[in-house]
Amino acid sequence: MSQSKDIFSILLQLAVAGLVVIFTAYLLPGIVVDDWITGVIIAALLALLNITIKPILIFLTIPITIVTLGLFLLVINALLVMLAASIVNGFTVDNFWWALLFSLVLSLVNSILGISLGSGFRK
């Protein structure tokens, strides 16, 4: 029963994260998300990219991250959003600056709502 509760919790967090993606795209004219399903796919893909690729990119860019006092992490986030846009049909990002703003607004809204897809995996 606990396992089904965990799966339900993860699916609920994913659905809410998809709605947050849709809301963020609604706020920013340079971002287009076709439908709710695409929003959920983008939320899941961004979570997967943040778990797998982001730590590698952070490790490889430690010197420039230190020199920029951590601001280069914003560039990494924007690049991951652009990568997600190139993978998923129905998700369009006009340019790097919209990707940067999208990642900032998405992080802010997720922080306000307390959404963390990773917390569903912890016991």
C-alpha positions in Angstrom: 0.0 0.0 0.0 2.9 2.4 0.7 4.3 1.8 -2.8 1.0 2.8 -4.4 0.9 5.9 -2.2 4.4 6.8 -3.4 3.5 6.3 -7.0 0.3 8.4 -6.6 2.4 11.1 -4.9 4.9 11.2 -7.8 2.1 11.3 -10.4 0.4 14.1 -8.5 3.6 16.1 -8.3 4.2 15.5 -12.0 0.7 16.7 -12.9 1.1 19.9 -10.8 4.6 20.5 -12.3 3.0 20.2 -15.8 0.5 22.8 -14.8 3.3 25.0 -13.6 5.0 24.6 -17.0 1.8 25.6 -18.8 1.3 28.6 -16.5 4.9 29.7 -17.0 4.6 29.4 -20.7 1.4 31.4 -20.5 3.2 34.3 -18.8 6.1 34.4 -21.3 5.3 35.1 -25.0 8.6 33.5 -26.2 7.6 30.1 -24.9 4.9 27.9 -26.4 3.5 24.7 -24.9 0.9 23.1 -27.1 -1.2 21.2 -24.5 -1.3 19.9 -20.9 0.3 16.5 -21.9 3.3 18.4 -23.4 3.6 20.4 -20.2 3.7 17.1 -18.1 6.3 15.7 -20.5 8.4 18.8 -20.3 8.2 18.7 -16.5 9.3 15.1 -16.4 12.1 15.7 -19.0 13.4 18.7 -17.1 13.4 16.7 -13.9 15.3 13.9 -15.7 17.8 16.3 -17.2 18.4 17.9 -13.8 19.1 14.6 -12.3 21.4 13.2 -15.0 23.0 15.8 -17.2 23.0 18.9 -14.9 25.5 17.5 -12.3 27.9 16.6 -15.1 27.7 20.1 -16.6 28.2 21.6 -13.2 31.3 19.5 -12.6 32.7 20.4 -16.0 32.1 24.1 -15.6 33.3 24.5 -12.0 36.0 27.1 -12.9 33.7 29.4 -14.8 31.0 28.9 -12.2 33.4 30.1 -9.5 34.6 33.0 -11.5 31.0 34.2 -12.2 30.1 33.6 -8.5 27.6 30.9 -9.5 25.7 32.9 -12.2 26.9 30.4 -14.8 24.4 27.9 -13.3 21.7 30.1 -14.8 23.2 29.5 -18.2 23.2 25.7 -17.6 19.5 25.9 -16.7 18.7 27.8 -19.8 20.7 25.3 -22.0 18.8 22.4 -20.4 15.5 24.1 -21.2 16.7 24.6 -24.8 17.7 20.9 -25.0 14.2 19.9 -23.7 12.7 22.2 -26.4 14.7 20.4 -29.1 13.7 17.0 -27.9 9.9 17.5 -27.3 7.6 18.4 -30.2 5.0 21.0 -29.0 7.4 22.9 -26.8 9.0 25.9 -28.4 11.5 28.4 -27.0 12.3 31.4 -29.2 15.8 32.0 -28.0 18.3 31.7 -25.2 17.0 34.7 -23.2 13.4 33.3 -23.2 14.9 29.9 -22.0 16.7 31.8 -19.2 13.6 33.7 -18.2 11.5 30.5 -18.4 13.9 28.6 -16.1 13.9 31.5 -13.6 10.1 31.8 -13.5 9.7 28.1 -13.4 12.1 27.8 -10.4 10.4 30.7 -8.6 6.9 29.2 -9.1 8.1 25.7 -8.1 9.7 27.2 -5.0 6.6 29.0 -4.0 4.4 25.9 -4.5 7.0 23.7 -2.8 7.1 21.3 -5.8 10.0 18.9 -5.8 9.8 15.8 -8.0 12.8 14.4 -6.3 11.1 14.3 -2.9 8.6 11.7 -4.1 11.5 9.2 -4.5 12.8 9.5 -1.0 11.5 7.3 1.8 
